Amino acid sequence: MKSFNPVVEKSFEFSIRIVKCYKYLIKKDTALRSLYNQLLDSGTSIGANISESQAAASKTDFRNKLRISLKEAYETEYWLKLFFKTEILEEKEYKSLLQNCLEIIRLLTSIIKNVKVI
């Protein structure tokens, strides 16, 4: 049985929220599908890369996978801000998703800084 890993769990839950947000947005306005796909891709890639890091071949590989996740998290933050500023996302949903995203960014930043590579 695997032990609880906050960044794995939080990123998975965030992915679920991003998929649900995507489904809502696509029903609301299909004309912006390509923009919504950007959010879906970056938002779900965070957790996918974190999961992949769990089977890393080395500490360097582990850290590199987490760096990719961090980049995806920053991209997701961008799309969330853009969607809020252009009135695609409502404030309540935006703030909630952004808070989750920023929490994942903080966790990833801390883990990356603390991984010792020899």
Biopython code that builds the backbone (N, CA, C, O; Angstrom):
import numpy as np
from Bio.PDB.StructureBuilder import StructureBuilder

atoms = [
    (1, "MET", "N", (0.836, -1.187, 0.000)),
    (1, "MET", "CA", (0.000, 0.000, 0.000)),
    (1, "MET", "C", (0.881, 1.251, 0.000)),
    (1, "MET", "O", (1.810, 1.364, 0.800)),
    (2, "LYS", "N", (0.585, 2.174, -0.891)),
    (2, "LYS", "CA", (1.372, 3.399, -0.982)),
    (2, "LYS", "C", (1.014, 4.340, 0.154)),
    (2, "LYS", "O", (-0.131, 4.390, 0.604)),
    (3, "SER", "N", (2.021, 5.090, 0.613)),
    (3, "SER", "CA", (1.760, 6.084, 1.648)),
    (3, "SER", "C", (1.227, 7.365, 1.007)),
    (3, "SER", "O", (1.384, 7.584, -0.194)),
    (4, "PHE", "N", (0.604, 8.192, 1.814)),
    (4, "PHE", "CA", (0.031, 9.446, 1.339)),
    (4, "PHE", "C", (1.151, 10.380, 0.892)),
    (4, "PHE", "O", (2.094, 10.634, 1.642)),
    (5, "ASN", "N", (1.042, 10.881, -0.310)),
    (5, "ASN", "CA", (2.004, 11.835, -0.851)),
    (5, "ASN", "C", (1.211, 13.074, -1.262)),
    (5, "ASN", "O", (0.487, 13.041, -2.257)),
    (6, "PRO", "N", (1.342, 14.174, -0.501)),
    (6, "PRO", "CA", (0.507, 15.359, -0.747)),
    (6, "PRO", "C", (0.546, 15.888, -2.174)),
    (6, "PRO", "O", (-0.502, 16.220, -2.728)),
    (7, "VAL", "N", (1.712, 15.976, -2.777)),
    (7, "VAL", "CA", (1.785, 16.558, -4.118)),
    (7, "VAL", "C", (1.145, 15.631, -5.155)),
    (7, "VAL", "O", (0.544, 16.104, -6.120)),
    (8, "VAL", "N", (1.270, 14.333, -4.965)),
    (8, "VAL", "CA", (0.624, 13.375, -5.874)),
    (8, "VAL", "C", (-0.892, 13.496, -5.744)),
    (8, "VAL", "O", (-1.604, 13.593, -6.744)),
    (9, "GLU", "N", (-1.372, 13.490, -4.517)),
    (9, "GLU", "CA", (-2.818, 13.564, -4.269)),
    (9, "GLU", "C", (-3.405, 14.892, -4.728)),
    (9, "GLU", "O", (-4.437, 14.919, -5.398)),
    (10, "LYS", "N", (-2.751, 15.992, -4.371)),
    (10, "LYS", "CA", (-3.269, 17.323, -4.729)),
    (10, "LYS", "C", (-3.264, 17.539, -6.240)),
    (10, "LYS", "O", (-4.189, 18.140, -6.788)),
    (11, "SER", "N", (-2.236, 17.056, -6.902)),
    (11, "SER", "CA", (-2.183, 17.233, -8.357)),
    (11, "SER", "C", (-3.240, 16.371, -9.053)),
    (11, "SER", "O", (-3.792, 16.776, -10.076)),
    (12, "PHE", "N", (-3.519, 15.200, -8.511)),
    (12, "PHE", "CA", (-4.569, 14.357, -9.089)),
    (12, "PHE", "C", (-5.942, 15.010, -8.914)),
    (12, "PHE", "O", (-6.738, 15.063, -9.852)),
    (13, "GLU", "N", (-6.206, 15.502, -7.713)),
    (13, "GLU", "CA", (-7.480, 16.193, -7.458)),
    (13, "GLU", "C", (-7.605, 17.439, -8.331)),
    (13, "GLU", "O", (-8.692, 17.763, -8.809)),
    (14, "PHE", "N", (-6.491, 18.133, -8.534)),
    (14, "PHE", "CA", (-6.495, 19.316, -9.392)),
    (14, "PHE", "C", (-6.818, 18.917, -10.832)),
    (14, "PHE", "O", (-7.570, 19.614, -11.513)),
    (15, "SER", "N", (-6.264, 17.818, -11.290)),
    (15, "SER", "CA", (-6.563, 17.319, -12.641)),
    (15, "SER", "C", (-8.054, 17.052, -12.811)),
    (15, "SER", "O", (-8.638, 17.380, -13.844)),
    (16, "ILE", "N", (-8.653, 16.464, -11.807)),
    (16, "ILE", "CA", (-10.095, 16.206, -11.853)),
    (16, "ILE", "C", (-10.855, 17.521, -11.991)),
    (16, "ILE", "O", (-11.786, 17.621, -12.790)),
    (17, "ARG", "N", (-10.464, 18.520, -11.219)),
    (17, "ARG", "CA", (-11.136, 19.822, -11.286)),
    (17, "ARG", "C", (-10.946, 20.476, -12.650)),
    (17, "ARG", "O", (-11.864, 21.110, -13.171)),
    (18, "ILE", "N", (-9.760, 20.324, -13.227)),
    (18, "ILE", "CA", (-9.493, 20.908, -14.549)),
    (18, "ILE", "C", (-10.359, 20.228, -15.613)),
    (18, "ILE", "O", (-10.905, 20.902, -16.486)),
    (19, "VAL", "N", (-10.487, 18.913, -15.549)),
    (19, "VAL", "CA", (-11.327, 18.192, -16.512)),
    (19, "VAL", "C", (-12.783, 18.650, -16.381)),
    (19, "VAL", "O", (-13.454, 18.885, -17.386)),
    (20, "LYS", "N", (-13.259, 18.775, -15.161)),
    (20, "LYS", "CA", (-14.638, 19.240, -14.948)),
    (20, "LYS", "C", (-14.816, 20.673, -15.458)),
    (20, "LYS", "O", (-15.842, 20.999, -16.054)),
    (21, "CYS", "N", (-13.829, 21.514, -15.225)),
    (21, "CYS", "CA", (-13.877, 22.894, -15.713)),
    (21, "CYS", "C", (-13.916, 22.905, -17.239)),
    (21, "CYS", "O", (-14.687, 23.653, -17.840)),
    (22, "TYR", "N", (-13.095, 22.086, -17.853)),
    (22, "TYR", "CA", (-13.064, 21.980, -19.312)),
    (22, "TYR", "C", (-14.436, 21.566, -19.848)),
    (22, "TYR", "O", (-14.944, 22.165, -20.796)),
    (23, "LYS", "N", (-15.021, 20.554, -19.243)),
    (23, "LYS", "CA", (-16.337, 20.081, -19.688)),
    (23, "LYS", "C", (-17.387, 21.190, -19.576)),
    (23, "LYS", "O", (-18.251, 21.323, -20.443)),
    (24, "TYR", "N", (-17.306, 21.973, -18.519)),
    (24, "TYR", "CA", (-18.229, 23.097, -18.339)),
    (24, "TYR", "C", (-17.992, 24.160, -19.413)),
    (24, "TYR", "O", (-18.936, 24.645, -20.036)),
    (25, "LEU", "N", (-16.732, 24.514, -19.623)),
    (25, "LEU", "CA", (-16.406, 25.573, -20.585)),
    (25, "LEU", "C", (-16.786, 25.181, -22.006)),
    (25, "LEU", "O", (-17.296, 26.008, -22.762)),
    (26, "ILE", "N", (-16.547, 23.945, -22.368)),
    (26, "ILE", "CA", (-16.827, 23.493, -23.734)),
    (26, "ILE", "C", (-18.331, 23.515, -24.010)),
    (26, "ILE", "O", (-18.752, 23.773, -25.137)),
    (27, "LYS", "N", (-19.133, 23.246, -22.990)),
    (27, "LYS", "CA", (-20.590, 23.336, -23.148)),
    (27, "LYS", "C", (-21.030, 24.792, -23.290)),
    (27, "LYS", "O", (-21.990, 25.105, -23.995)),
    (28, "LYS", "N", (-20.307, 25.663, -22.607)),
    (28, "LYS", "CA", (-20.642, 27.089, -22.590)),
    (28, "LYS", "C", (-20.341, 27.758, -23.929)),
    (28, "LYS", "O", (-21.127, 28.573, -24.413)),
    (29, "ASP", "N", (-19.185, 27.405, -24.534)),
    (29, "ASP", "CA", (-18.771, 28.069, -25.778)),
    (29, "ASP", "C", (-17.750, 27.199, -26.510)),
    (29, "ASP", "O", (-16.579, 27.161, -26.133)),
    (30, "THR", "N", (-18.189, 26.512, -27.541)),
    (30, "THR", "CA", (-17.287, 25.626, -28.285)),
    (30, "THR", "C", (-16.322, 26.386, -29.186)),
    (30, "THR", "O", (-15.328, 25.816, -29.636)),
    (31, "ALA", "N", (-16.590, 27.648, -29.456)),
    (31, "ALA", "CA", (-15.729, 28.433, -30.351)),
    (31, "ALA", "C", (-14.321, 28.615, -29.785)),
    (31, "ALA", "O", (-13.369, 28.828, -30.535)),
    (32, "LEU", "N", (-14.194, 28.531, -28.468)),
    (32, "LEU", "CA", (-12.887, 28.732, -27.832)),
    (32, "LEU", "C", (-12.212, 27.411, -27.459)),
    (32, "LEU", "O", (-11.355, 27.370, -26.576)),
    (33, "ARG", "N", (-12.601, 26.350, -28.130)),
    (33, "ARG", "CA", (-12.088, 25.008, -27.827)),
    (33, "ARG", "C", (-10.558, 24.951, -27.782)),
    (33, "ARG", "O", (-9.993, 24.315, -26.892)),
    (34, "SER", "N", (-9.886, 25.603, -28.721)),
    (34, "SER", "CA", (-8.416, 25.520, -28.753)),
    (34, "SER", "C", (-7.798, 26.139, -27.498)),
    (34, "SER", "O", (-6.782, 25.651, -27.003)),
    (35, "LEU", "N", (-8.401, 27.202, -26.987)),
    (35, "LEU", "CA", (-7.913, 27.787, -25.733)),
    (35, "LEU", "C", (-8.198, 26.858, -24.558)),
    (35, "LEU", "O", (-7.340, 26.656, -23.698)),
    (36, "TYR", "N", (-9.389, 26.301, -24.524)),
    (36, "TYR", "CA", (-9.747, 25.386, -23.439)),
    (36, "TYR", "C", (-8.837, 24.158, -23.436)),
    (36, "TYR", "O", (-8.489, 23.636, -22.377)),
    (37, "ASN", "N", (-8.455, 23.704, -24.632)),
    (37, "ASN", "CA", (-7.544, 22.561, -24.728)),
    (37, "ASN", "C", (-6.195, 22.867, -24.088)),
    (37, "ASN", "O", (-5.566, 21.982, -23.506)),
    (38, "GLN", "N", (-5.754, 24.109, -24.193)),
    (38, "GLN", "CA", (-4.483, 24.504, -23.569)),
    (38, "GLN", "C", (-4.558, 24.313, -22.056)),
    (38, "GLN", "O", (-3.642, 23.766, -21.443)),
    (39, "LEU", "N", (-5.661, 24.771, -21.462)),
    (39, "LEU", "CA", (-5.854, 24.609, -20.017)),
    (39, "LEU", "C", (-5.936, 23.130, -19.647)),
    (39, "LEU", "O", (-5.325, 22.693, -18.671)),
    (40, "LEU", "N", (-6.683, 22.375, -20.417)),
    (40, "LEU", "CA", (-6.818, 20.940, -20.153)),
    (40, "LEU", "C", (-5.464, 20.241, -20.228)),
    (40, "LEU", "O", (-5.123, 19.442, -19.356)),
    (41, "ASP", "N", (-4.697, 20.543, -21.267)),
    (41, "ASP", "CA", (-3.391, 19.896, -21.456)),
    (41, "ASP", "C", (-2.416, 20.234, -20.328)),
    (41, "ASP", "O", (-1.817, 19.339, -19.731)),
    (42, "SER", "N", (-2.262, 21.518, -20.039)),
    (42, "SER", "CA", (-1.288, 21.907, -19.012)),
    (42, "SER", "C", (-1.761, 21.499, -17.619)),
    (42, "SER", "O", (-0.961, 21.047, -16.800)),
    (43, "GLY", "N", (-3.050, 21.656, -17.349)),
    (43, "GLY", "CA", (-3.578, 21.349, -16.022)),
    (43, "GLY", "C", (-3.525, 19.882, -15.654)),
    (43, "GLY", "O", (-3.314, 19.545, -14.489)),
    (44, "THR", "N", (-3.713, 19.004, -16.625)),
    (44, "THR", "CA", (-3.646, 17.566, -16.342)),
    (44, "THR", "C", (-2.223, 17.025, -16.462)),
    (44, "THR", "O", (-1.905, 15.977, -15.899)),
    (45, "SER", "N", (-1.379, 17.729, -17.186)),
    (45, "SER", "CA", (0.012, 17.310, -17.338)),
    (45, "SER", "C", (0.791, 17.431, -16.026)),
    (45, "SER", "O", (1.758, 16.702, -15.805)),
    (46, "ILE", "N", (0.372, 18.341, -15.169)),
    (46, "ILE", "CA", (1.049, 18.511, -13.875)),
    (46, "ILE", "C", (1.065, 17.179, -13.132)),
    (46, "ILE", "O", (2.125, 16.668, -12.772)),
    (47, "GLY", "N", (-0.113, 16.630, -12.911)),
    (47, "GLY", "CA", (-0.227, 15.373, -12.174)),
    (47, "GLY", "C", (0.365, 14.189, -12.908)),
    (47, "GLY", "O", (0.927, 13.286, -12.288)),
    (48, "ALA", "N", (0.240, 14.189, -14.234)),
    (48, "ALA", "CA", (0.798, 13.083, -15.016)),
    (48, "ALA", "C", (2.317, 13.016, -14.855)),
    (48, "ALA", "O", (2.879, 11.933, -14.688)),
    (49, "ASN", "N", (2.972, 14.164, -14.905)),
    (49, "ASN", "CA", (4.433, 14.184, -14.749)),
    (49, "ASN", "C", (4.860, 13.891, -13.317)),
    (49, "ASN", "O", (5.896, 13.265, -13.092)),
    (50, "ILE", "N", (4.068, 14.340, -12.350)),
    (50, "ILE", "CA", (4.367, 14.007, -10.957)),
    (50, "ILE", "C", (4.250, 12.498, -10.761)),
    (50, "ILE", "O", (5.099, 11.891, -10.109)),
    (51, "SER", "N", (3.215, 11.896, -11.316)),
    (51, "SER", "CA", (3.058, 10.436, -11.221)),
    (51, "SER", "C", (4.223, 9.717, -11.887)),
    (51, "SER", "O", (4.743, 8.734, -11.360)),
    (52, "GLU", "N", (4.624, 10.215, -13.043)),
    (52, "GLU", "CA", (5.760, 9.619, -13.748)),
    (52, "GLU", "C", (7.038, 9.725, -12.918)),
    (52, "GLU", "O", (7.881, 8.829, -12.959)),
    (53, "SER", "N", (7.183, 10.809, -12.169)),
    (53, "SER", "CA", (8.387, 11.004, -11.356)),
    (53, "SER", "C", (8.520, 9.940, -10.272)),
    (53, "SER", "O", (9.621, 9.691, -9.781)),
    (54, "GLN", "N", (7.420, 9.317, -9.900)),
    (54, "GLN", "CA", (7.449, 8.298, -8.852)),
    (54, "GLN", "C", (8.224, 7.055, -9.284)),
    (54, "GLN", "O", (8.621, 6.246, -8.445)),
    (55, "ALA", "N", (8.437, 6.903, -10.585)),
    (55, "ALA", "CA", (9.208, 5.767, -11.101)),
    (55, "ALA", "C", (10.498, 6.244, -11.764)),
    (55, "ALA", "O", (11.017, 5.589, -12.667)),
    (56, "ALA", "N", (11.004, 7.374, -11.316)),
    (56, "ALA", "CA", (12.216, 7.943, -11.908)),
    (56, "ALA", "C", (13.407, 7.002, -11.741)),
    (56, "ALA", "O", (13.510, 6.266, -10.759)),
    (57, "ALA", "N", (14.297, 7.046, -12.723)),
    (57, "ALA", "CA", (15.475, 6.176, -12.723)),
    (57, "ALA", "C", (16.573, 6.684, -11.792)),
    (57, "ALA", "O", (17.444, 5.918, -11.376)),
    (58, "SER", "N", (16.531, 7.974, -11.465)),
    (58, "SER", "CA", (17.558, 8.574, -10.612)),
    (58, "SER", "C", (16.992, 9.832, -9.968)),
    (58, "SER", "O", (15.892, 10.275, -10.301)),
    (59, "LYS", "N", (17.754, 10.398, -9.047)),
    (59, "LYS", "CA", (17.332, 11.663, -8.433)),
    (59, "LYS", "C", (17.287, 12.782, -9.465)),
    (59, "LYS", "O", (16.421, 13.655, -9.409)),
    (60, "THR", "N", (18.214, 12.750, -10.396)),
    (60, "THR", "CA", (18.219, 13.756, -11.465)),
    (60, "THR", "C", (16.963, 13.626, -12.313)),
    (60, "THR", "O", (16.315, 14.625, -12.626)),
    (61, "ASP", "N", (16.622, 12.413, -12.680)),
    (61, "ASP", "CA", (15.407, 12.155, -13.458)),
    (61, "ASP", "C", (14.172, 12.602, -12.670)),
    (61, "ASP", "O", (13.269, 13.227, -13.226)),
    (62, "PHE", "N", (14.138, 12.280, -11.385)),
    (62, "PHE", "CA", (13.035, 12.673, -10.506)),
    (62, "PHE", "C", (12.866, 14.191, -10.506)),
    (62, "PHE", "O", (11.765, 14.706, -10.696)),
    (63, "ARG", "N", (13.965, 14.888, -10.292)),
    (63, "ARG", "CA", (13.911, 16.355, -10.244)),
    (63, "ARG", "C", (13.493, 16.932, -11.596)),
    (63, "ARG", "O", (12.714, 17.884, -11.649)),
    (64, "ASN", "N", (13.998, 16.369, -12.675)),
    (64, "ASN", "CA", (13.629, 16.859, -14.010)),
    (64, "ASN", "C", (12.137, 16.686, -14.294)),
    (64, "ASN", "O", (11.513, 17.567, -14.885)),
    (65, "LYS", "N", (11.568, 15.566, -13.878)),
    (65, "LYS", "CA", (10.123, 15.345, -14.064)),
    (65, "LYS", "C", (9.324, 16.372, -13.265)),
    (65, "LYS", "O", (8.308, 16.885, -13.734)),
    (66, "LEU", "N", (9.793, 16.661, -12.059)),
    (66, "LEU", "CA", (9.102, 17.657, -11.241)),
    (66, "LEU", "C", (9.253, 19.057, -11.825)),
    (66, "LEU", "O", (8.342, 19.877, -11.710)),
    (67, "ARG", "N", (10.379, 19.332, -12.442)),
    (67, "ARG", "CA", (10.555, 20.633, -13.109)),
    (67, "ARG", "C", (9.573, 20.784, -14.272)),
    (67, "ARG", "O", (9.029, 21.866, -14.492)),
    (68, "ILE", "N", (9.352, 19.717, -15.001)),
    (68, "ILE", "CA", (8.353, 19.753, -16.083)),
    (68, "ILE", "C", (6.973, 20.032, -15.487)),
    (68, "ILE", "O", (6.212, 20.837, -16.024)),
    (69, "SER", "N", (6.656, 19.371, -14.384)),
    (69, "SER", "CA", (5.377, 19.610, -13.711)),
    (69, "SER", "C", (5.249, 21.062, -13.278)),
    (69, "SER", "O", (4.183, 21.663, -13.405)),
    (70, "LEU", "N", (6.331, 21.620, -12.771)),
    (70, "LEU", "CA", (6.323, 23.016, -12.328)),
    (70, "LEU", "C", (6.067, 23.958, -13.499)),
    (70, "LEU", "O", (5.296, 24.910, -13.381)),
    (71, "LYS", "N", (6.713, 23.689, -14.626)),
    (71, "LYS", "CA", (6.476, 24.507, -15.827)),
    (71, "LYS", "C", (5.014, 24.428, -16.255)),
    (71, "LYS", "O", (4.410, 25.440, -16.610)),
    (72, "GLU", "N", (4.454, 23.234, -16.220)),
    (72, "GLU", "CA", (3.046, 23.051, -16.587)),
    (72, "GLU", "C", (2.128, 23.783, -15.608)),
    (72, "GLU", "O", (1.096, 24.326, -16.004)),
    (73, "ALA", "N", (2.506, 23.795, -14.337)),
    (73, "ALA", "CA", (1.703, 24.502, -13.332)),
    (73, "ALA", "C", (1.707, 26.004, -13.600)),
    (73, "ALA", "O", (0.674, 26.663, -13.485)),
    (74, "TYR", "N", (2.867, 26.541, -13.955)),
    (74, "TYR", "CA", (2.930, 27.971, -14.287)),
    (74, "TYR", "C", (2.127, 28.275, -15.553)),
    (74, "TYR", "O", (1.488, 29.323, -15.643)),
    (75, "GLU", "N", (2.155, 27.380, -16.514)),
    (75, "GLU", "CA", (1.342, 27.584, -17.716)),
    (75, "GLU", "C", (-0.145, 27.549, -17.362)),
    (75, "GLU", "O", (-0.929, 28.349, -17.873)),
    (76, "THR", "N", (-0.522, 26.636, -16.502)),
    (76, "THR", "CA", (-1.916, 26.543, -16.070)),
    (76, "THR", "C", (-2.342, 27.813, -15.354)),
    (76, "THR", "O", (-3.453, 28.304, -15.558)),
    (77, "GLU", "N", (-1.466, 28.342, -14.521)),
    (77, "GLU", "CA", (-1.752, 29.609, -13.835)),
    (77, "GLU", "C", (-2.032, 30.708, -14.861)),
    (77, "GLU", "O", (-2.956, 31.503, -14.688)),
    (78, "TYR", "N", (-1.241, 30.748, -15.916)),
    (78, "TYR", "CA", (-1.437, 31.735, -16.986)),
    (78, "TYR", "C", (-2.831, 31.610, -17.603)),
    (78, "TYR", "O", (-3.549, 32.602, -17.731)),
    (79, "TRP", "N", (-3.213, 30.382, -17.984)),
    (79, "TRP", "CA", (-4.514, 30.178, -18.625)),
    (79, "TRP", "C", (-5.652, 30.535, -17.688)),
    (79, "TRP", "O", (-6.645, 31.122, -18.119)),
    (80, "LEU", "N", (-5.527, 30.192, -16.418)),
    (80, "LEU", "CA", (-6.568, 30.552, -15.455)),
    (80, "LEU", "C", (-6.729, 32.066, -15.368)),
    (80, "LEU", "O", (-7.847, 32.581, -15.382)),
    (81, "LYS", "N", (-5.609, 32.772, -15.279)),
    (81, "LYS", "CA", (-5.661, 34.241, -15.212)),
    (81, "LYS", "C", (-6.270, 34.830, -16.481)),
    (81, "LYS", "O", (-7.091, 35.745, -16.418)),
    (82, "LEU", "N", (-5.866, 34.304, -17.621)),
    (82, "LEU", "CA", (-6.403, 34.794, -18.890)),
    (82, "LEU", "C", (-7.917, 34.580, -18.957)),
    (82, "LEU", "O", (-8.660, 35.478, -19.351)),
    (83, "PHE", "N", (-8.357, 33.407, -18.577)),
    (83, "PHE", "CA", (-9.787, 33.102, -18.636)),
    (83, "PHE", "C", (-10.586, 33.962, -17.662)),
    (83, "PHE", "O", (-11.732, 34.317, -17.942)),
    (84, "PHE", "N", (-9.998, 34.294, -16.537)),
    (84, "PHE", "CA", (-10.690, 35.169, -15.591)),
    (84, "PHE", "C", (-10.749, 36.601, -16.126)),
    (84, "PHE", "O", (-11.804, 37.234, -16.107)),
    (85, "LYS", "N", (-9.625, 37.096, -16.595)),
    (85, "LYS", "CA", (-9.560, 38.482, -17.087)),
    (85, "LYS", "C", (-10.417, 38.702, -18.330)),
    (85, "LYS", "O", (-10.851, 39.824, -18.591)),
    (86, "THR", "N", (-10.663, 37.658, -19.088)),
    (86, "THR", "CA", (-11.503, 37.776, -20.286)),
    (86, "THR", "C", (-12.941, 37.314, -20.010)),
    (86, "THR", "O", (-13.734, 37.123, -20.933)),
    (87, "GLU", "N", (-13.250, 37.142, -18.752)),
    (87, "GLU", "CA", (-14.599, 36.807, -18.281)),
    (87, "GLU", "C", (-15.112, 35.454, -18.772)),
    (87, "GLU", "O", (-16.316, 35.247, -18.919)),
    (88, "ILE", "N", (-14.185, 34.549, -19.019)),
    (88, "ILE", "CA", (-14.562, 33.179, -19.366)),
    (88, "ILE", "C", (-14.849, 32.395, -18.089)),
    (88, "ILE", "O", (-15.807, 31.625, -18.017)),
    (89, "LEU", "N", (-13.996, 32.606, -17.079)),
    (89, "LEU", "CA", (-14.188, 31.967, -15.774)),
    (89, "LEU", "C", (-14.764, 32.974, -14.791)),
    (89, "LEU", "O", (-14.379, 34.143, -14.781)),
    (90, "GLU", "N", (-15.678, 32.510, -13.974)),
    (90, "GLU", "CA", (-16.227, 33.357, -12.923)),
    (90, "GLU", "C", (-15.231, 33.442, -11.772)),
    (90, "GLU", "O", (-14.405, 32.549, -11.584)),
    (91, "GLU", "N", (-15.318, 34.522, -11.008)),
    (91, "GLU", "CA", (-14.343, 34.799, -9.955)),
    (91, "GLU", "C", (-14.222, 33.671, -8.933)),
    (91, "GLU", "O", (-13.112, 33.304, -8.548)),
    (92, "LYS", "N", (-15.327, 33.128, -8.498)),
    (92, "LYS", "CA", (-15.296, 32.074, -7.474)),
    (92, "LYS", "C", (-14.513, 30.857, -7.957)),
    (92, "LYS", "O", (-13.653, 30.345, -7.241)),
    (93, "GLU", "N", (-14.808, 30.400, -9.157)),
    (93, "GLU", "CA", (-14.122, 29.231, -9.716)),
    (93, "GLU", "C", (-12.649, 29.544, -9.972)),
    (93, "GLU", "O", (-11.770, 28.728, -9.690)),
    (94, "TYR", "N", (-12.396, 30.729, -10.507)),
    (94, "TYR", "CA", (-11.021, 31.155, -10.775)),
    (94, "TYR", "C", (-10.186, 31.143, -9.501)),
    (94, "TYR", "O", (-9.103, 30.559, -9.466)),
    (95, "LYS", "N", (-10.689, 31.787, -8.461)),
    (95, "LYS", "CA", (-9.920, 31.889, -7.214)),
    (95, "LYS", "C", (-9.656, 30.520, -6.601)),
    (95, "LYS", "O", (-8.572, 30.268, -6.075)),
    (96, "SER", "N", (-10.632, 29.654, -6.667)),
    (96, "SER", "CA", (-10.484, 28.318, -6.114)),
    (96, "SER", "C", (-9.446, 27.499, -6.890)),
    (96, "SER", "O", (-8.568, 26.873, -6.296)),
    (97, "LEU", "N", (-9.556, 27.511, -8.215)),
    (97, "LEU", "CA", (-8.581, 26.795, -9.045)),
    (97, "LEU", "C", (-7.187, 27.397, -8.906)),
    (97, "LEU", "O", (-6.197, 26.670, -8.825)),
    (98, "LEU", "N", (-7.113, 28.718, -8.879)),
    (98, "LEU", "CA", (-5.812, 29.378, -8.746)),
    (98, "LEU", "C", (-5.161, 29.021, -7.415)),
    (98, "LEU", "O", (-3.958, 28.763, -7.363)),
    (99, "GLN", "N", (-5.938, 29.006, -6.352)),
    (99, "GLN", "CA", (-5.407, 28.642, -5.040)),
    (99, "GLN", "C", (-4.822, 27.231, -5.073)),
    (99, "GLN", "O", (-3.729, 26.999, -4.556)),
    (100, "ASN", "N", (-5.541, 26.296, -5.673)),
    (100, "ASN", "CA", (-5.034, 24.924, -5.805)),
    (100, "ASN", "C", (-3.747, 24.881, -6.618)),
    (100, "ASN", "O", (-2.795, 24.193, -6.251)),
    (101, "CYS", "N", (-3.724, 25.615, -7.714)),
    (101, "CYS", "CA", (-2.560, 25.647, -8.599)),
    (101, "CYS", "C", (-1.344, 26.218, -7.869)),
    (101, "CYS", "O", (-0.247, 25.666, -7.959)),
    (102, "LEU", "N", (-1.540, 27.318, -7.150)),
    (102, "LEU", "CA", (-0.435, 27.947, -6.427)),
    (102, "LEU", "C", (0.085, 27.052, -5.307)),
    (102, "LEU", "O", (1.280, 27.051, -5.014)),
    (103, "GLU", "N", (-0.801, 26.301, -4.688)),
    (103, "GLU", "CA", (-0.379, 25.360, -3.654)),
    (103, "GLU", "C", (0.515, 24.271, -4.257)),
    (103, "GLU", "O", (1.527, 23.897, -3.663)),
    (104, "ILE", "N", (0.148, 23.775, -5.413)),
    (104, "ILE", "CA", (0.967, 22.771, -6.098)),
    (104, "ILE", "C", (2.311, 23.376, -6.499)),
    (104, "ILE", "O", (3.342, 22.715, -6.378)),
    (105, "ILE", "N", (2.313, 24.611, -6.970)),
    (105, "ILE", "CA", (3.565, 25.290, -7.322)),
    (105, "ILE", "C", (4.475, 25.379, -6.103)),
    (105, "ILE", "O", (5.672, 25.110, -6.204)),
    (106, "ARG", "N", (3.918, 25.756, -4.951)),
    (106, "ARG", "CA", (4.728, 25.854, -3.724)),
    (106, "ARG", "C", (5.301, 24.492, -3.334)),
    (106, "ARG", "O", (6.476, 24.387, -2.984)),
    (107, "LEU", "N", (4.474, 23.458, -3.394)),
    (107, "LEU", "CA", (4.948, 22.114, -3.046)),
    (107, "LEU", "C", (6.063, 21.658, -3.986)),
    (107, "LEU", "O", (7.097, 21.161, -3.539)),
    (108, "LEU", "N", (5.847, 21.828, -5.281)),
    (108, "LEU", "CA", (6.860, 21.415, -6.262)),
    (108, "LEU", "C", (8.159, 22.186, -6.078)),
    (108, "LEU", "O", (9.241, 21.602, -6.128)),
    (109, "THR", "N", (8.056, 23.487, -5.867)),
    (109, "THR", "CA", (9.251, 24.319, -5.674)),
    (109, "THR", "C", (10.048, 23.831, -4.473)),
    (109, "THR", "O", (11.272, 23.721, -4.536)),
    (110, "SER", "N", (9.359, 23.544, -3.392)),
    (110, "SER", "CA", (10.018, 23.058, -2.181)),
    (110, "SER", "C", (10.690, 21.704, -2.409)),
    (110, "SER", "O", (11.836, 21.505, -2.006)),
    (111, "ILE", "N", (9.993, 20.787, -3.042)),
    (111, "ILE", "CA", (10.561, 19.456, -3.295)),
    (111, "ILE", "C", (11.788, 19.560, -4.195)),
    (111, "ILE", "O", (12.819, 18.947, -3.916)),
    (112, "ILE", "N", (11.680, 20.330, -5.268)),
    (112, "ILE", "CA", (12.796, 20.479, -6.212)),
    (112, "ILE", "C", (14.022, 21.055, -5.508)),
    (112, "ILE", "O", (15.142, 20.599, -5.740)),
    (113, "LYS", "N", (13.816, 22.050, -4.653)),
    (113, "LYS", "CA", (14.939, 22.665, -3.927)),
    (113, "LYS", "C", (15.600, 21.680, -2.973)),
    (113, "LYS", "O", (16.802, 21.769, -2.722)),
    (114, "ASN", "N", (14.825, 20.747, -2.443)),
    (114, "ASN", "CA", (15.346, 19.832, -1.432)),
    (114, "ASN", "C", (15.892, 18.515, -1.974)),
    (114, "ASN", "O", (16.452, 17.725, -1.214)),
    (115, "VAL", "N", (15.742, 18.268, -3.259)),
    (115, "VAL", "CA", (16.291, 17.039, -3.846)),
    (115, "VAL", "C", (17.795, 17.231, -4.033)),
    (115, "VAL", "O", (18.244, 18.131, -4.743)),
    (116, "LYS", "N", (18.535, 16.383, -3.393)),
    (116, "LYS", "CA", (19.998, 16.446, -3.484)),
    (116, "LYS", "C", (20.467, 15.531, -4.612)),
    (116, "LYS", "O", (20.249, 14.320, -4.581)),
    (117, "VAL", "N", (21.109, 16.132, -5.598)),
    (117, "VAL", "CA", (21.624, 15.360, -6.728)),
    (117, "VAL", "C", (23.138, 15.292, -6.599)),
    (117, "VAL", "O", (23.817, 16.307, -6.445)),
    (118, "ILE", "N", (23.641, 14.084, -6.663)),
    (118, "ILE", "CA", (25.093, 13.885, -6.514)),
    (118, "ILE", "C", (25.741, 13.750, -7.870)),
    (118, "ILE", "O", (26.957, 13.577, -7.958)),
]
sb = StructureBuilder()
sb.init_structure("model")
sb.init_model(0)
sb.init_chain("A")
sb.init_seg("    ")
for serial, (resi, resn, name, xyz) in enumerate(atoms, 1):
    if name == "N":
        sb.init_residue(resn, " ", resi, " ")
    sb.init_atom(name, np.array(xyz, "f"), 0.0, 1.0, " ", f" {name:<3s}", serial, name[0])
structure = sb.get_structure()
